[in-house]
Amino acid sequence: THHVLYCLGCCWGLMLALIALGLMNPVWMGAIALLIFIEKAMPGGARFALFIGAALILAGVGIAFGWI
């Protein structure tokens, strides 16, 4: 139970986002979950997280300005 409570406490926002994505489109939920898995479980996950973070920021800026 300690691990469950710790995981829920630190990742509640991520879990909430995955639930919302799953309700809208299960394929997107699976894609985001796969990215998270790669970041957490694979070697070089920290570098991968930086790349994905930068890509998401650029996509958000592109959407905000109507470029995408």
N, C-alpha and C positions, 0 to 999 in steps of 0.2 A: 504493500500500500504506500510505502514511503516513496518509491520510485514513481508510482502513478501520480501521486500528489505533486511531486517535484516537476514532473513532465507537464502536467496540467497547468501548474503555476507559471512555468517559464514559457510555455508555448500556446497559451490560450488564444492569443490573437491569430496565430497560424492555423490552429484547429478551426476557429470560427471562419476564417477565410476559405479553408478547404471545404467546410460544410456548405457555405454559400456557393462556391464554385460547383460543388457536386449537385446542388439543387438546380443550378442554371444549366450546366453542361458537364456531364461526367468525364468527357474526354479532356476538357481543360483541367479538371480536378486531378486526373491521372497524370497529365503532363507536368503540372506544378509539383505534385507529390514525387514524381520521378526526379525532377530537378533538385528537390530537397534531399531525396535519398542520395543522389550523386554527391551533393555538397557534404553531407554528413558521413557517408560510409566509404567513399573512395579516396585514395591517396591524391593529394593536390586539391582537396575540396575547398580549401580557403581561397586559392587562386581562382577556382571555378566560380565561387560565390562572388568574388569581386567582378568577374566578367559578366555574370548574369545580372548583378546589381547595376552595373553601368548600362547594360543593354536595356533593362527595365526603366531606368531613369531617362535614357534617350527616347525610348518609346513613349513614356509619359509626356515628355516635353513635346514630341512630335504630335501626339494626340491633342495636347492643350493648344498648340498653335495651328492645328488643322493640316499638318503636313502628312499625316497618316490617315 
